[in-house]
């Protein structure tokens, strides 16, 4: 696949109380895998009934969506997905003690704490069993870097999802068949009047808590190759980078 630098355009209202997107994937949602697409005001996700986790999520972070009050984490099964195709809260019982995992958000709660829709990030379709060291270490540092970039007034667009490249473990109390990710990708994109910049990252479940998110930067091409996805399939070809395989242009903006 091509190393596509791509972006999502917000079609919503810039008010925390009425933050609604007409679409989260304006240049086409990622393609390449089968599943159920769920579109919500603050994100779109693509659920995989076999793994029981989202193949990808897409969302936009702005000054308006972040920096709300502290929000609770009340986990719920996704009401728009069949119970046979997603997990429920009891499936995570003893997961931390057995696997050393957290309930890791793909779409971060903190990035939407200032919207009326923050609780939708706690649906288990948006959650995976993520290593505590990864979740509380380089992964959260990258999420924080995205919010810091949004605080500058820059709208930031993100596509994130899991990888399945080696066996990590199984939830001890889950009564549904599932596959826990071995790692995760995140593609961060900005667009300024047609000038598109992007940086991509891949982090394995066994990544050290002390690792720098900057050391995990890869090309968008590598994310597409390893995930089997075309991240933004209808992005105009003239917006593709001239150099195949180059890393993104947002490294310094993300604290690297």
N, C-alpha and C positions, 0 to 999 in steps of 0.2 A: 504494500500500500504506500501511497505517497505520504511524505511528511507534511501533513496539512495543518497550517496555522489557521484557526477558525474562531468564530465568535457567535455569541447569542445576543440578540437585540431585545431589550425590554420593551414591551408594548403596554406597560402598566401605568398606574397613577402613582406619583411620588409622594404618597401619604402613608404613614405607618398604619393608620386605621383602615385603609382601603387599598392595600398593596396587592393588586391582582394582575397577573400576566395574561395576555391573550394567547401567548404561547411561549414556552421555555426553550424551544429548539427552532429558532427562526430560520436557520440554514439547514434544517433537517436534523432530526434526532439521530443518534448513532445507529448504524445498521450492522448486520452481520450475525445476529443471534435471534433465536425465537423467544417469545415471551409476551407478557401483557403490559401494555403501556398505561400508566396512571398519570394524569396531568392534574396538578394542584396549583393553587395560587402562587406558591413560592418555589415549587420544583416540579420536574417531571422525572419519573423513574420507570424502569423497564424490568418487571419482575420475572424471575425464572422459576417455574413451578418444580423443576427438578432439583436445583440447588437450594431452593427456598429463600434465595437472596436476590437483590436487584442486580441485573447485569450492568447497569449504569444509572447514574442520576445526573441531571443537569439543572443548574440554578444560577441566579445572578445575585451578587452581593453589592450593596451600595451603602452610602452614609445613612440612608433612611432605614435600612433593615437591621442594622447592628446597634449595639449599645443600649438595649432595652433593659428592663429590670431582671433580676435573677429569676429564672424559670425552673419549674420542677420537671423531673424525669419520671413520668407515669407511663409505663410501657403498655401498649395495646396492640392486639392483632389488627392488621389493616382491614377496615370494614369494607373495602372495595375489592378485596381479593379473597377467593375461595379458601376456606380453612385448610383444604388439602394442598394448597399451593404456597402457603406462608407459615411462619412459626407463630407461637403464642407465648405469653410471658412465662408459663410454667416450664417451657422447653429449656429455658436458661438456668433453671435451678441447679446449683452446684457447679456451674460452668467455670466461675472464677477459681474455686478451690481445686478443680480438676485440671483445667487447662491454662489457668493464669490469664483469663481473658476478661475484658470489659464488654459492655454492650456499646459497640462503637458506631456512632452516626456516620453515614455516608454524606448526607446533607447536614452540616453542623447546626445544632440548636442555637449556639451563640451567634451565628450569622443571621438569624432571623428572630432574635429575641425581642426586637422592637416592632414586630408585626402581629397582627391578630391571629396569625396562622401558625405560630411557633409550635403548638402542640402536635401538629402533623409531622414534625420531624421525629416524634417518639413512636410512630407506628413501626412495628417490627419489620416491615418491608424495607425500611430505611436503615435498619440495624444489622450488623454482623458481629459474631464473636471475634473481637479484635484483641490481639495481645496487649496486655496492660502496658508493657514497656513501649510498644509502638504507639498506642493510643495516647498515652500521657507524655510521650517523648517527641520524636520528630514529626509525627503526624499532627499533633496539636500545634506544634510550632509553625508548621506550614499553614494550617488553618488561621492561626493568629496573623501570619504574614499577609495572607489574603485580606483579612479585615483591616490591617494597618494600611494596605494599599487603598482600600475603599475609603478609608478616613481622609485621604488626600483629595477626595472628590472624584476619583476615577471609578467608574462602574467596572466591576470585575466579573467575568463569566467563567464558570467552572463546569467541567465534566469529570466525574469520578466514578470509580467502580472497582470490582474485585478481579483478582487473577487466580487461576487454579492450575498451578504448575507442580505442586507436590502435596503430599498428605500432611495436614496439620493436626487433625484430631476430630473427635465427634462429641457433640453435646451429650453428656451422660444421661440426661433425663428426657431427651426429646423423643416423642413417639412418632415423629415423621422422619422419613428418609431425607437426608440433607447432605450438603458438601460445604465444609468451611473453607473460605478462601485461604490461599497460601500467601497472598500479598494484595496490594492495592495500587491503583494508578490514580493520578490527579493531573488534569490538564487545566492550566490557568491562562485565561485569554483577556486581552483588552483590545478595544477598537477606538481609535481617535480619528474620526472623519475619514475612515477607509484605511488608516494605517494600523494594521493588525500585528500585535505582538503576542507571543505565547511561550510558556515554559511548561514542561512536562516532568512528572516525578513518578518513580516506582519505588515502593517500600515493601519489603518482605515482612511476614509475621515475626520472624526471628531477629528483626532489627533491634539494635541496642537502644535503650532509653536515652542514652547520652549522645546518640548519633545526630549529626546536623542534617536538617532537611536538605540543605544545599548539596550535600554529597550524594543525594539520591536523584539529582536531576538527570534526565535522559532526553532523547528526542521524541517528538510527537510520533514520528515514524516507528520508533521502538514500542511505544504504547499501543499503536494500532496493530503492529505485528504480533505482540504477545497477548493482547486481549482478543484479537480476532474481530475488532470493530473498526468501522470507518467513522471516526469521531464526528465529523460534520460533512455528510455526503454531498450536500448541494452547495458548498462554499464555492464561489466563482474561482475559476482556475487562476485568474490574474492575481489573486490574493495569496497564492502559494509562494513559499520562499524560493529564492533563486538557487540556494545551495541545499542539495539533498543531504539530509542527515545532520544538519546543524542544530545545536541546542537553541532554546528559545531566547527571546529578547527581554524577558522580565526578571532575569536573575537578580540584578541589583535592586529592582523594585520590590523584590520579595526577600530582601535582607541578605543576599548572597554576594 
